């Protein structure tokens, strides 16, 4: 009688294959199960390959084909309303008069002179003149009641700057006791009590600062509005020099300390709560202290 051995599925398959006569190759090893080199299910690998290929063919016919990645084309502006402008331009403030002459609506901001360095440190005041952007309307209101904001509508672009300053000086002469320098032998445009201001760094904030700074600009006798409008670095900066009403902003400042304002009511000019009329010497300190939070 044959020896009893543990059940083995491989031995069973080998014995079945050996007895079937199907020509399946086996490996005989006495005392061990016979192992076949063929699969236990003849033709199974072929069926699996056919099934996989059928699945791939079906997926290829049903799934969308992948196109080649498109190259990045030229940037296209989004649709906008007809006539809408994306950026302001200095040409928006130039108009043509009836005779064909080019004119502008000019706003002149005469800022008070900076206080002394001692006052700047004691009252935490700015040490440079800036363009007040966050409180632009409020600053204009204060300058208006102080008679330091002047408008010139429909002014020819060929108007000289010294002629504009002459007109402003005549308007504020009695209020601020400006000295008369018309009889001085030196050139008049270099002795004006009002000096022209220009932007620094093309009107762009520099470093950690967020406000555009202004500084004194040289002025010649023949400088006119066209020269300022054609200078995008110092004067014609659309972001700051062009108003919502398409007015051109020109900035100026008094060179020496602002003279005493006689009989001024601080409450009426938004510089204090005093309702009494007194002569004041501290206009610059009060104006710059009122807007110190608009300076970084």
C-alpha positions in Angstrom: 0.0 0.0 0.0 1.1 3.5 -0.8 2.3 5.7 2.0 -0.1 8.3 3.3 1.0 11.9 2.5 -0.4 15.3 3.4 -2.9 16.6 0.9 -1.4 18.9 -1.6 -3.4 20.7 -4.3 -0.3 20.8 -6.6 0.1 17.1 -6.3 -3.6 16.6 -7.2 -3.3 18.9 -10.2 -0.2 17.1 -11.3 -1.8 13.7 -11.1 -4.9 14.9 -13.0 -2.7 16.5 -15.7 -0.6 13.4 -16.0 -3.6 11.2 -16.5 -5.3 13.4 -19.0 -2.9 12.9 -21.8 -3.2 16.4 -22.9 0.4 16.8 -23.4 1.0 19.1 -20.5 4.6 19.0 -19.3 5.2 18.0 -15.8 8.2 17.7 -13.5 8.6 14.3 -11.8 10.5 14.2 -8.5 10.2 11.0 -6.6 8.8 11.4 -3.2 7.5 14.9 -4.0 4.4 16.3 -5.7 4.6 16.6 -9.4 4.5 20.3 -10.5 3.2 21.3 -13.9 4.8 24.1 -15.9 1.5 25.1 -17.4 -1.3 27.1 -15.8 -4.0 25.3 -14.0 -6.5 26.9 -16.4 -5.4 26.4 -20.0 -5.9 29.5 -22.2 -6.5 31.8 -19.1 -3.6 34.1 -19.9 -4.9 34.6 -23.4 -8.4 35.4 -22.2 -7.0 37.9 -19.7 -5.0 39.7 -22.4 -8.0 39.8 -24.7 -10.1 41.2 -21.9 -7.6 43.9 -21.1 -7.2 44.9 -24.7 -11.0 45.1 -25.1 -11.2 47.4 -22.0 -8.5 49.6 -23.4 -10.2 49.8 -26.8 -13.5 50.7 -25.2 -11.9 53.4 -23.0 -10.1 54.8 -26.0 -13.3 55.2 -28.0 -15.4 56.7 -25.1 -12.9 59.0 -23.2 -12.0 62.4 -24.7 -8.7 62.5 -26.5 -5.9 64.5 -24.9 -4.7 67.3 -27.0 -1.2 68.7 -26.9 -0.8 71.4 -24.3 -1.5 74.9 -25.8 1.2 77.5 -25.6 0.5 80.7 -23.7 -0.8 83.3 -26.1 -0.9 87.0 -26.1 -2.7 88.6 -23.1 -6.1 90.0 -24.0 -7.7 92.8 -22.2 -11.1 91.9 -20.6 -14.2 93.4 -22.2 -15.1 96.9 -21.1 -17.6 99.6 -21.9 -17.1 101.7 -24.9 -15.1 104.9 -24.2 -14.0 103.6 -20.7 -10.4 104.5 -19.8 -8.3 102.3 -17.7 -5.8 104.9 -16.6 -6.0 108.7 -16.3 -4.0 110.7 -18.8 -2.7 114.3 -18.6 -4.3 114.9 -22.0 -7.7 114.7 -20.2 -7.2 118.1 -18.6 -6.4 120.0 -21.8 -9.3 121.5 -23.7 -9.7 123.6 -26.8 -11.2 127.0 -26.5 -13.3 128.7 -29.1 -10.4 130.2 -30.9 -8.5 126.9 -31.0 -6.3 127.8 -28.1 -5.5 125.0 -25.6 -6.6 125.7 -22.0 -6.6 123.9 -18.7 -8.5 124.2 -15.4 -5.7 124.9 -12.9 -5.9 124.3 -9.2 -3.0 125.8 -7.2 -2.3 124.5 -3.7 -0.2 126.9 -1.6 0.9 124.8 1.3 2.1 126.5 4.5 5.9 126.4 5.0 7.3 123.6 7.2 7.6 124.4 10.9 11.1 124.7 12.4 12.9 121.5 13.3 12.3 122.1 17.0 8.6 122.3 16.4 8.7 119.2 14.2 10.2 117.2 17.0 8.1 118.7 19.9 4.8 118.3 18.1 5.6 115.2 16.0 5.2 117.1 12.7 6.4 116.0 9.2 9.8 117.0 8.2 8.9 117.2 4.5 6.0 118.4 2.4 3.8 115.6 1.1 0.8 115.2 -1.1 -2.2 114.4 1.2 -4.0 111.5 -0.5 -6.3 110.1 2.2 -7.5 113.6 3.3 -7.1 115.5 0.0 -10.6 117.1 0.2 -10.2 118.1 3.8 -6.8 119.6 3.2 -8.2 121.6 0.3 -11.0 122.8 2.5 -8.5 124.1 5.1 -6.4 125.8 2.4 -9.5 127.4 0.9 -10.6 129.1 4.2 -7.0 130.2 4.7 -7.1 131.7 1.2 -4.3 129.4 0.1 -6.2 127.4 -2.5 -6.8 129.1 -5.9 -8.5 128.0 -9.1 -7.9 129.4 -12.6 -10.5 128.1 -15.0 -9.8 128.0 -18.8 -6.3 129.2 -18.4 -4.1 129.1 -21.6 -1.4 126.5 -21.4 1.1 129.2 -22.5 0.6 131.2 -19.3 3.9 131.7 -17.4 4.2 130.4 -13.9 5.5 133.7 -12.5 2.4 135.4 -13.8 0.2 132.9 -11.9 2.2 133.5 -8.8 1.9 137.3 -9.2 -1.9 136.9 -9.2 -1.9 134.7 -6.1 0.4 137.1 -4.3 -1.9 140.0 -5.0 -4.8 138.0 -3.6 -3.2 137.2 -0.3 -1.0 140.3 0.1 -3.2 142.0 2.6 -3.9 138.9 4.6 -0.4 137.6 5.0 1.6 140.9 4.9 3.9 139.6 2.1 6.9 141.7 1.4 7.0 143.7 -1.8 10.1 142.7 -3.9 9.1 144.3 -7.2 11.7 147.0 -6.8 14.6 144.7 -6.0 17.4 144.6 -8.6 17.7 140.8 -8.6 15.5 138.6 -10.9 11.9 138.6 -9.7 11.3 134.9 -10.3 14.0 134.0 -7.8 12.7 136.3 -5.1 9.1 135.2 -5.1 7.6 134.6 -1.6 5.9 131.6 -3.2 8.0 128.8 -4.7 7.0 126.0 -7.1 6.9 122.4 -5.8 7.6 119.2 -7.7 7.2 115.5 -6.9 10.2 113.4 -5.9 10.9 110.0 -7.3 8.4 110.5 -10.1 5.6 110.8 -7.5 6.2 107.2 -6.3 6.5 106.4 -2.6 10.0 105.1 -1.8 11.1 102.7 0.8 8.7 102.1 3.6 6.8 105.4 2.9 3.3 105.4 1.3 3.0 109.1 0.6 4.3 111.0 -2.4 6.7 113.7 -1.4 7.1 117.2 -2.7 10.2 119.4 -2.9 11.1 122.8 -4.2 11.7 123.0 -7.9 13.8 125.5 -9.9 11.8 128.1 -11.8 12.9 130.1 -14.8 11.3 133.3 -16.0 9.9 131.7 -19.1 8.5 128.5 -17.6 4.9 128.0 -18.5 2.1 125.5 -18.0 3.1 123.5 -21.1 6.5 122.8 -19.6 4.8 121.4 -16.5 2.3 119.3 -18.5 5.0 117.8 -20.6 7.1 116.8 -17.6 5.8 113.4 -16.4 8.6 113.0 -13.9 8.2 116.1 -11.7 4.8 117.6 -12.3 2.5 115.8 -14.7 2.0 112.6 -12.6 -1.6 111.6 -13.5 -2.2 109.8 -10.2 -1.7 112.9 -8.1 -1.8 115.9 -10.5 -5.1 115.1 -12.2 -8.4 115.5 -10.3 -11.7 113.7 -10.8 -12.9 116.8 -12.6 -9.9 116.8 -14.9 -8.3 119.7 -13.2 -4.5 120.1 -13.2 -2.9 120.3 -9.8 0.0 122.6 -9.3 1.7 122.8 -5.9 3.5 125.7 -4.3 4.8 126.7 -0.9 5.9 129.8 0.9 9.6 129.9 1.2 9.9 131.8 4.5 7.7 131.2 7.5 4.1 132.3 7.1 3.6 135.8 8.5 1.1 136.5 11.3 -2.5 136.2 10.3 -4.2 139.1 12.0 -7.6 138.6 13.6 -8.1 134.9 12.8 -10.9 132.8 14.3 -9.5 129.3 14.7 -12.8 127.6 14.8 -13.8 129.0 11.5 -10.7 127.7 9.8 -10.9 124.2 11.4 -7.7 124.7 13.3 -8.9 124.9 16.9 -11.9 125.4 19.1 -11.3 129.1 20.0 -14.1 131.3 18.9 -12.3 134.5 19.6 -10.5 136.6 17.0 -6.8 136.8 17.7 -3.6 137.3 15.7 -1.8 133.9 15.3 1.7 132.9 14.5 1.2 129.2 14.5 -0.7 128.5 11.2 1.9 126.0 9.9 2.1 124.0 13.2 -1.7 123.7 13.4 -2.2 122.8 9.7 0.4 120.0 9.7 -0.7 118.8 13.1 -4.2 118.4 11.9 -3.1 116.1 9.1 -0.2 114.3 10.8 -2.0 110.9 10.5 -1.9 111.2 6.7 1.9 111.1 6.7 3.8 107.8 7.1 
